[in-house]
Amino acid sequence: MLNQVILWGILIAPWLTLFFMKKDAIKRYMPVAIFASIVNACL
């Protein structure tokens, strides 16, 4: 049960940090995040 809570926390915590970031930082790192997602999906 604790393992599942930790895994859900790892999934949700990065999304919650978006609310605390500045808009220009989000615009700066979003293309990198999309690129990394595509590379990981293709491999």
C-alpha positions as CSV (number, residue, x, y, z in Angstrom):
1,M,0.0,0.0,0.0
2,L,2.8,2.4,0.9
3,N,4.5,1.6,-2.4
4,Q,1.4,2.6,-4.4
5,V,1.2,5.9,-2.5
6,I,4.8,6.7,-3.3
7,L,4.3,5.9,-7.0
8,W,1.2,8.1,-7.1
9,G,3.1,10.9,-5.4
10,I,5.9,10.6,-7.9
11,L,3.3,11.0,-10.7
12,I,1.4,13.9,-9.2
13,A,4.1,16.0,-7.5
14,P,5.7,17.3,-10.7
15,W,2.3,18.5,-11.9
16,L,1.6,20.3,-8.7
17,T,4.9,22.2,-8.9
18,L,3.7,23.9,-12.1
19,F,1.5,26.1,-10.1
20,F,4.5,27.5,-8.2
21,M,6.7,28.1,-11.3
22,K,6.8,31.4,-13.1
23,K,5.2,31.5,-16.6
24,D,8.5,32.2,-18.4
25,A,10.1,29.2,-16.7
26,I,7.2,27.0,-17.9
27,K,7.6,28.3,-21.4
28,R,11.3,27.7,-21.3
29,Y,11.2,24.1,-20.1
30,M,8.0,22.9,-21.9
31,P,9.6,22.2,-25.3
32,V,12.3,20.1,-23.5
33,A,9.7,18.2,-21.6
34,I,7.8,17.4,-24.8
35,F,11.0,16.4,-26.6
36,A,12.0,14.1,-23.8
37,S,8.5,12.5,-23.7
38,I,8.6,11.8,-27.5
39,V,12.1,10.3,-27.2
40,N,11.1,8.1,-24.3
41,A,8.0,7.0,-26.1
42,C,9.9,6.0,-29.2
43,L,12.6,4.0,-27.4
